[in-house]
Structure formats: structure tokens, C-alpha cells
């Protein structure tokens, strides 16, 4: 069965495929903490952490299903604002749990027609296990074991707490979530040899099937949908400068890739779904002397070129984040 979505509904549905769950933001988690990938990850031996971030995402055109880049129609301005809160807690020597939830505001003008909506987005619950026994940040390589990275393995679970196209919403501009459960095994490698730091993270997500009997508040002939498997990875390089007080600032750049396969509608592939995107991140981080507070400014971007994305919008994203870590 073909999903009966309006063209703009398909576009905004694909937007939320990756916006509600941010693209990986890899930081030096083993040393300063304050977040790694889309999850809040504690540094080694820290007891708990709290995170608050404010994000403005501005849409600037989109890539079609054949990866061509097109600008938005005239008299259009599409923006999403998010306030995301997170909490992480160490439950054992090498185990930690975290939860993050965004509050989303959609403020859009599409071909001159204005819309405004707000609500809770999807919630992410994560568990991580640390495959290292001590802090892996070093000043000098003395033996080959010094090059071993801090390694985390974990599992993210996406809970559909937001409003999806299958909820009782008026239109696609009111959507704040995916509408399906997803589990994502993931791995993170982080290594710092001051002043340089390097990180790699990757995850592979599986969406669970669900029945659907309405779209945008209208009842339809029921069908079953399962969104495609979702793969992403991110590579980061950073440089750290220490102040006399031993507070420090880190400037880092990263590249991220995201791909989601086509969805299954009643076990048949739907060619209008699926997406991919290449993007870059620039992050400026400041940590206080005792490492209790970490402040971050993040800019996420993509090139306005063919083949840098597929079936998804191009966005410029600015984010401010503050983290508190109790050691």
C-alpha cells in the first residue's frame, strides 16, 4: 500500500528523521565529559551529569530523492527551536545510564502560509559500558599501550514521546517525533594526546514495525510501517589550549554521515522514503578548572551541492550547551 502523504508532508517527515535525534556530536568524553554522540556520556569515575542545550535549526532548501539540491519556494522561512535536557548517572564502576528529552518549537512560513506549533520531542534512553579502567588522556606517549583509546559500547533506545504524522496533528508542520521505537547499538572510541584529541563513533539503528490507521488526523485504510535501518558515524579532531588556571578550551571539527534505508509499507519497500546526509560540525568547548562545568558552542552545516544529501533538507544549526558533572 502506498503511504498517502502530501509532498510537503514527505519533506517534513524526512526532516524529522534526523532532526529529532541529533547527528553525532563526539567530544572528549573520557576526559572532560559533557556529552558524546547524541547521548550524554559521563567521564570516567564521574557520578552524574546534567545537560541543557538550546538549538536553532534553520532550513535552507533540500535534496530530492535523486540527490539534487533545490531551494525552498519563494516566501518560505522554516525554523525549528529545541531545548534539550539530559541526565546521566553512573550505576556501577563501568556502567552508566542517561536520558535526554527535547522540547520543540516549529516556527514556519511556507509559500507565505504561517504555522506555529510546539511540544515534547522523542526521548532517548542510553546505556554505556566502559572498556577501560583508567582515564585515557595523556601528555606523552611512552609505550604503545598509551595509544589505546577510551572505548564505550552502548545501546540507544528511541521512545516516540513526540507527535508524529500518525498522531492527531493538523499537518506536517506540527510534527515533533518519529512515531516509532528504535534501538541502536553504538560504539565510541576517544583518544587524547594533549593538545590533540581524536574521536570516532558509530551506531546502527533498527526501527520496530507499527500499525497505522491515521495520517495527520485523518483516518485511513490501516497499514503496517517499519522505517528503514539507520546507520551513522562521525570522525572528530580537536585541539586543546590550557590556561594558567588549568581551565581549558578545545576547538574541534568533525565530519558525520547519516543514512536511513527505505521504509517497509506492509512489507513492501516504499521508494519515497529513506534519506542520507553528509555534514560538518565545528565545536568550541570551554571547561572550568575543576571540570565541573563544560560550555559548548556548536555549528552544524552541509554543502549546498548535489550528492551531499538525499530526500532530506539542508539545514544550518547553531547550539549552545552547558553541562554540569559531579565527580
N, C-alpha and C positions, 0 to 999 in steps of 0.2 A: 504494500500500500504506500502511496506517495504522501509525504507529510504536506498538509495544506497550510503552508506559511506564506505570508506576503513577502515580496522581495526584500523590503526593508526589515522584516522580521527575521529573515535568514541572516541578514547582515548583522543585526544586533545580537542575535543568538550566538553567532560566531565570535563577536566581540567578547561576550561573557565567558566563552570557552576558556579564555586565559586571563581575563582581567580580574575576575572574582578571586582567582588564585594567582598571586603574582609570580612572575618569572623569577628563577633562582637569583638570590642576592647573596652570593657567597662572601663571607667575611672571615677574619682570622678567629674562628670560634674557639680554638684551643687555648688562645692567649687572653683575649680581651672579652670574648663573649659578645652578647648583644645581637645574636641572630645569625643564622646560616641557612641558605636557601630560603624557601618560603616558610620555614619553620623557625621558631625561636629556640636556639641551641645554647646551652649553658657552657661556659668554660670549665675545664677540669677542676674538680673539687668545689665548685660553687654550689650553694644550697638552693637558690631560687633566683628567678629573674622576671622582671616585668617590663613590658614594651608598649609604647604608644607611638603611632605614626599617623601623619596627615599627608594625604596624597591627592594631587590634582592630575588627572589624565585627560589630555585634550586630543580629540580625534582629528586627523588631517588626511582624509582620503582613505582608500582601501585597495587591497589587492583582490582581483577577481579569482574565479576558480581556475583560470589558466595562468595565474601569477602576474597578470598585467596590473600596473598601478594606475588608478583613476582618482581624480579629485572629487570631493563631495559636491553635490548640486549647489547652485547659487543660493545665497541667503540661508546657509546652514552653519551652525556652530554647535558642536557636540562635546559635552564635558561630563566627566564623572569625578566626584569627590568622595574620598574614603577616609574614615577614621578607623584605624585597626588597633585593637588592644590584644595583648598576648600575655600569657603567664607560663613559665616553665618551672618545674620542681624536680629536684634530684630525689629519687625514691630508693636508690641503692648506690653503692660505690661507683658502678659503671653504667647505671641506668638513669634515664631522665624522661619525663613526660612533659608535653606542652600543649597549649590550646590557643588558637588565635581566631578572632571574630571581627569582621569589618562591619561598620555602619556606612551605607552607601547612599549618596545623593546623586541622582541623574538630572542634569540641567541641560536641556537640548532645544535647539531650534533647527528644524529640518525642513528645507524648502519654505521657510517663512512661518511654519507652524510650530508653536512653542509647546513644550511639555516639561513638567517638573514632577519628580517622584523621589521617594526616599524609603529606606527600610534596611533591615538586617540582611547581610550577605551570607554566603555559605561559611560554615565553621570548619576549621582544620584542626584535627587532633593528631598528635605525633608522639611516637616513642622512639628513643635512640639508645643504642648500646655503644659504648666507647671501647675500641680495640687497642687501647694504650693505657699505660699505668702511671705516666707522669706527663707534665707539660712538655710539649714537643717544640717549643720556641727556643731557639738557641742563638748565641752570638758568634760562635766559631765552630766549624766542622773539624773535629779532632779524630774521629773514626767513622767508618761507613755507617754504623748504627745511628749516628747523629742525623743522617739524612732520612730516616724513617718518618713518615708523616703521621699526624694525628688522624685516625681513621674512625669514622662514625658509620654505623649501619642502622637503618631505621625504617619505620613504616608510617606513612601519612594516611589519614582517613578523612575524606571529604564528606561532611554531613550537609545535606541540602536544606539548610535552615532559611535560605533566601527565597524570594519569589521567582519562579521560573515561568517559561512560556506555558507550562502545563498547569499553572495556578490560576486563580481567579483574578487575573490582571487585565487592564483595559487594552494595552498594546505592548509592543516590544520595548518601548522606551521606559516601561515600568519594571522591567526585569532586573533582579539583583542576584540571581543564583542559577545554578545548573539544572536543578531538579532531579539529579541522580546521585546515588552514592558512588564513591570512587576510593579504591585503596591503591597506594603507590609505594612499593619498596624503593628505598633510595640509599645512596652511599655518598659519603663526603670524605675527601682527602684534603688535609690542610697542613702546610709546612711553612714555617717562618725561620729564615736565617737572616737576622737583622743586618741591614734595614729592609731586606726584601721578603715578601710573602707570596705564596702561590697556593691556589685552591682549585679543586675540581669537584663538581658534584653532578650527580645524575639520578634520574628516577624513571620508573616505568609504571604508568597508571592503568588500572583496569576498572571500567565502569560496569555497574550492575544493571541488568535489564529491569525495566519497569513498565507497567501498563499505563496507557494514556487514553483519556476519554474527553479531554477538552484542550483547546488551544486558545490562549488569550481570552479566557472566559466564555468561549463558545463551545458547546458540546458537539462532539464529532463522532464518527464511527470509530470505535475503540481499536487500538493497535498497540503493539509492544515495541519499545525502542531501547537500544543499547548503544550509547555513544562509543566511538572508536577508542582503541587503546592509545595512551598518551605517553610520548617519550620526550624527555628534555635533558639537556646538560648545559653546564656553564663552566667556563675557564676564567680565572682571575689572576692578575698580577698586581701587587701593591708595593708601595714604598713608604717607609715609616720614618718620621723625624721626631726625636725626643727633645723635650725642653729641659732646662736645668732642674726643674721640679720633678722630672721623670714622668710628667704627663706627656702624652704624645699625640701626634696627628698622622693619619695614614691617607694617602691618595691612591686610589686603585682604579683599574679599568678592567672590564670583563666583556666577554662575548658569550651570548646564550643562544641556543637553538631549541625550538619547540615544534613538535609535530604530533598531530592527532589524526588517527585514521578515520575513514568514513564510518558513519553510524549504520547500524543494522535496524531496519524497519521490518518487523515481522520476519526476521532472519534474512532479509534481502538488503544488500548494500545500497545506500542512498547516495547518489552522485553529487547532490547539492551540499553535502556535509563534509566534515574533515577540514583541517587547516594546518598551516605551518607558518613559522615566522623566524627570521634572524633578527637579533637585536644587540645593542651595546649598552653598557652601564658605566657611568663614572660616579664614584663614591668618594666623598670626603668625610673622614671619621675623626672624631676627637675623643680621647679618653682621659679622664681625670687621673691625678697622681695615684690614688688608691684603686683605680679601675672600677669603682662602684658605678659611675655614670659614664655612658657612652652616647655620644651625639652623632647623628649621621645626616648628611645631605646626599640625595641620590637623583641622578638624571638618567632616564632610560629612553633610548631612541632607536630608530631604524632608518635606513636609507630609502629615499623615495625613488626606488629603482625596481624594474621588473625582476622577478625571481627572488626578491627578498622576503616575500610572503605569499600566502595563498589563502583565499577565502576568509580574509580577516582584515581588520582595519590597521592603518598605520597610526601610531599614537606617540605623543611626546609626554613623558611622565616625570613629574617633579615630586619628591617625597622628603619630608622632614621626620626624623625619628629620634626618640630618646629611650634609652634602656637603663634600668637600674638592676644591678647584680649584687646579691648578698652572698658573701663568701664565708 
